[in-house]
């Protein structure tokens, strides 16, 4: 399966940090070559977006599937790859639910999105 992003994250954080994403603001800029403003008609009535994104800065060679302590806490019991929330996943896909603050043309202003600036993204709306 080939996935084509519908947009990219602009702003927010540019460095990977695992925690404290609350109130981090960014824009998901939809692809203007593919979409017109009609694609977001009615979206302003939603409170949240679910965003699927690619951990595009994670080197595929650094993905680990062996059990390890969560969050780099060496005293914690090791857990498997599907019990981790970190970016080093086999498919390098992340999912985040973020607040939709405003719709401005093809720019979706959001908060709490834990994706880095420049990240390719796919979206769906949530109330």
C-alpha positions as a Markdown table, in Angstrom:
| # | Residue | x | y | z |
|---|---|---|---|---|
| 1 | Unk | 0.0 | 0.0 | 0.0 |
| 2 | Unk | 1.3 | 3.5 | -0.8 |
| 3 | Unk | 0.1 | 6.4 | 1.3 |
| 4 | Unk | 0.2 | 9.9 | 0.0 |
| 5 | Unk | 0.2 | 12.7 | 2.6 |
| 6 | Unk | -2.7 | 15.2 | 2.4 |
| 7 | Unk | -0.6 | 17.9 | 4.0 |
| 8 | Unk | 2.4 | 18.8 | 6.2 |
| 9 | Unk | 2.9 | 20.2 | 9.7 |
| 10 | Unk | 4.1 | 23.8 | 9.8 |
| 11 | Unk | 5.4 | 25.3 | 13.0 |
| 12 | Unk | 5.2 | 23.8 | 16.4 |
| 13 | Unk | 8.4 | 21.9 | 17.4 |
| 14 | Unk | 11.3 | 21.0 | 15.2 |
| 15 | Unk | 13.1 | 18.8 | 17.6 |
| 16 | Unk | 11.8 | 15.4 | 18.9 |
| 17 | Unk | 10.7 | 15.6 | 22.5 |
| 18 | Unk | 8.6 | 12.7 | 23.9 |
| 19 | Unk | 6.5 | 14.7 | 26.4 |
| 20 | Unk | 4.8 | 18.1 | 27.1 |
| 21 | Unk | 3.0 | 18.6 | 23.8 |
| 22 | Unk | -0.1 | 20.2 | 25.5 |
| 23 | Unk | -0.7 | 23.7 | 24.0 |
| 24 | Unk | 2.1 | 23.3 | 21.4 |
| 25 | Unk | 0.5 | 25.0 | 18.4 |
| 26 | Unk | 1.1 | 24.2 | 14.7 |
| 27 | Unk | -0.6 | 24.4 | 11.4 |
| 28 | Unk | -1.4 | 21.4 | 9.1 |
| 29 | Unk | -1.1 | 22.9 | 5.7 |
| 30 | Unk | -3.1 | 20.8 | 3.2 |
| 31 | Unk | -1.8 | 20.1 | -0.3 |
| 32 | Unk | -3.0 | 23.0 | -2.5 |
| 33 | Unk | -2.2 | 21.0 | -5.6 |
| 34 | Unk | -4.8 | 18.4 | -4.6 |
| 35 | Unk | -7.3 | 20.2 | -2.5 |
| 36 | Unk | -9.4 | 23.4 | -2.7 |
| 37 | Unk | -11.1 | 25.1 | 0.2 |
| 38 | Unk | -14.2 | 23.0 | -0.5 |
| 39 | Unk | -12.3 | 20.0 | 1.1 |
| 40 | Unk | -12.6 | 21.6 | 4.5 |
| 41 | Unk | -16.1 | 22.8 | 4.2 |
| 42 | Unk | -17.8 | 22.3 | 7.6 |
| 43 | Unk | -14.6 | 21.2 | 9.4 |
| 44 | Unk | -14.7 | 24.3 | 11.7 |
| 45 | Unk | -17.6 | 22.6 | 13.5 |
| 46 | Unk | -15.4 | 19.9 | 14.8 |
| 47 | Unk | -13.4 | 20.2 | 18.0 |
| 48 | Unk | -10.6 | 17.7 | 17.3 |
| 49 | Unk | -8.7 | 16.0 | 14.5 |
| 50 | Unk | -7.1 | 12.6 | 14.4 |
| 51 | Unk | -3.8 | 12.9 | 12.6 |
| 52 | Unk | -1.8 | 10.0 | 11.2 |
| 53 | Unk | 1.8 | 11.0 | 10.5 |
| 54 | Unk | 5.1 | 9.6 | 9.5 |
| 55 | Unk | 8.0 | 9.7 | 11.9 |
| 56 | Unk | 10.1 | 10.8 | 8.9 |
| 57 | Unk | 13.2 | 11.7 | 10.8 |
| 58 | Unk | 13.6 | 8.3 | 12.4 |
| 59 | Unk | 16.2 | 6.2 | 10.6 |
| 60 | Unk | 14.6 | 2.9 | 9.7 |
| 61 | Unk | 17.8 | 1.2 | 10.8 |
| 62 | Unk | 17.3 | 2.5 | 14.3 |
| 63 | Unk | 13.8 | 0.8 | 14.7 |
| 64 | Unk | 14.0 | -1.8 | 17.5 |
| 65 | Unk | 11.4 | -4.5 | 18.1 |
| 66 | Unk | 13.0 | -6.1 | 21.2 |
| 67 | Unk | 11.6 | -5.5 | 24.6 |
| 68 | Unk | 13.1 | -2.5 | 26.5 |
| 69 | Unk | 12.2 | -0.3 | 29.4 |
| 70 | Unk | 9.6 | 2.4 | 28.5 |
| 71 | Unk | 10.6 | 6.1 | 28.2 |
| 72 | Unk | 14.3 | 5.3 | 28.7 |
| 73 | Unk | 13.7 | 4.4 | 32.4 |
| 74 | Unk | 16.3 | 1.6 | 33.0 |
| 75 | Unk | 14.6 | 0.6 | 36.3 |
| 76 | Unk | 11.3 | -0.1 | 34.7 |
| 77 | Unk | 10.4 | -3.6 | 33.5 |
| 78 | Unk | 11.0 | -4.1 | 29.7 |
| 79 | Unk | 7.9 | -4.0 | 27.5 |
| 80 | Unk | 7.4 | -5.0 | 23.9 |
| 81 | Unk | 7.4 | -2.6 | 20.9 |
| 82 | Unk | 3.6 | -2.4 | 20.8 |
| 83 | Unk | 3.5 | -1.2 | 24.5 |
| 84 | Unk | 5.7 | 1.8 | 23.7 |
| 85 | Unk | 4.5 | 5.2 | 22.6 |
| 86 | Unk | 7.8 | 6.3 | 21.1 |
| 87 | Unk | 8.7 | 6.9 | 17.5 |
| 88 | Unk | 10.9 | 3.9 | 16.8 |
| 89 | Unk | 8.1 | 1.7 | 15.5 |
| 90 | Unk | 8.3 | -0.9 | 12.7 |
| 91 | Unk | 6.1 | 1.2 | 10.3 |
| 92 | Unk | 7.2 | 4.6 | 11.7 |
| 93 | Unk | 3.5 | 5.8 | 11.8 |
| 94 | Unk | 2.2 | 7.9 | 14.6 |
| 95 | Unk | -1.4 | 8.8 | 15.5 |
| 96 | Unk | -2.3 | 11.9 | 17.5 |
| 97 | Unk | -5.6 | 13.5 | 18.5 |
| 98 | Unk | -5.2 | 17.2 | 18.6 |
| 99 | Unk | -7.5 | 20.2 | 19.1 |
| 100 | Unk | -8.7 | 22.0 | 16.1 |
| 101 | Unk | -8.4 | 25.8 | 16.8 |
| 102 | Unk | -9.3 | 27.3 | 13.4 |
| 103 | Unk | -9.7 | 26.6 | 9.7 |
| 104 | Unk | -8.1 | 29.2 | 7.5 |
| 105 | Unk | -8.4 | 28.1 | 3.9 |
| 106 | Unk | -6.2 | 25.0 | 3.6 |
| 107 | Unk | -4.5 | 25.8 | 6.9 |
| 108 | Unk | -5.7 | 23.9 | 9.9 |
| 109 | Unk | -4.6 | 25.5 | 13.1 |
| 110 | Unk | -4.2 | 22.9 | 15.9 |
| 111 | Unk | -2.8 | 22.5 | 19.4 |
| 112 | Unk | -1.5 | 19.4 | 21.2 |
| 113 | Unk | -0.3 | 17.7 | 17.9 |
| 114 | Unk | 2.9 | 15.7 | 18.7 |
| 115 | Unk | 4.3 | 15.8 | 15.2 |
| 116 | Unk | 7.3 | 17.9 | 14.2 |
| 117 | Unk | 7.3 | 20.8 | 11.8 |
| 118 | Unk | 7.6 | 19.4 | 8.2 |
| 119 | Unk | 6.1 | 16.1 | 9.1 |
| 120 | Unk | 3.9 | 14.5 | 6.3 |
| 121 | Unk | 0.3 | 14.0 | 7.6 |
| 122 | Unk | -3.1 | 12.5 | 7.0 |
| 123 | Unk | -6.2 | 13.7 | 8.9 |
| 124 | Unk | -9.8 | 12.9 | 9.9 |
| 125 | Unk | -12.2 | 14.9 | 12.1 |
| 126 | Unk | -13.5 | 14.1 | 15.5 |
| 127 | Unk | -16.1 | 15.9 | 17.7 |
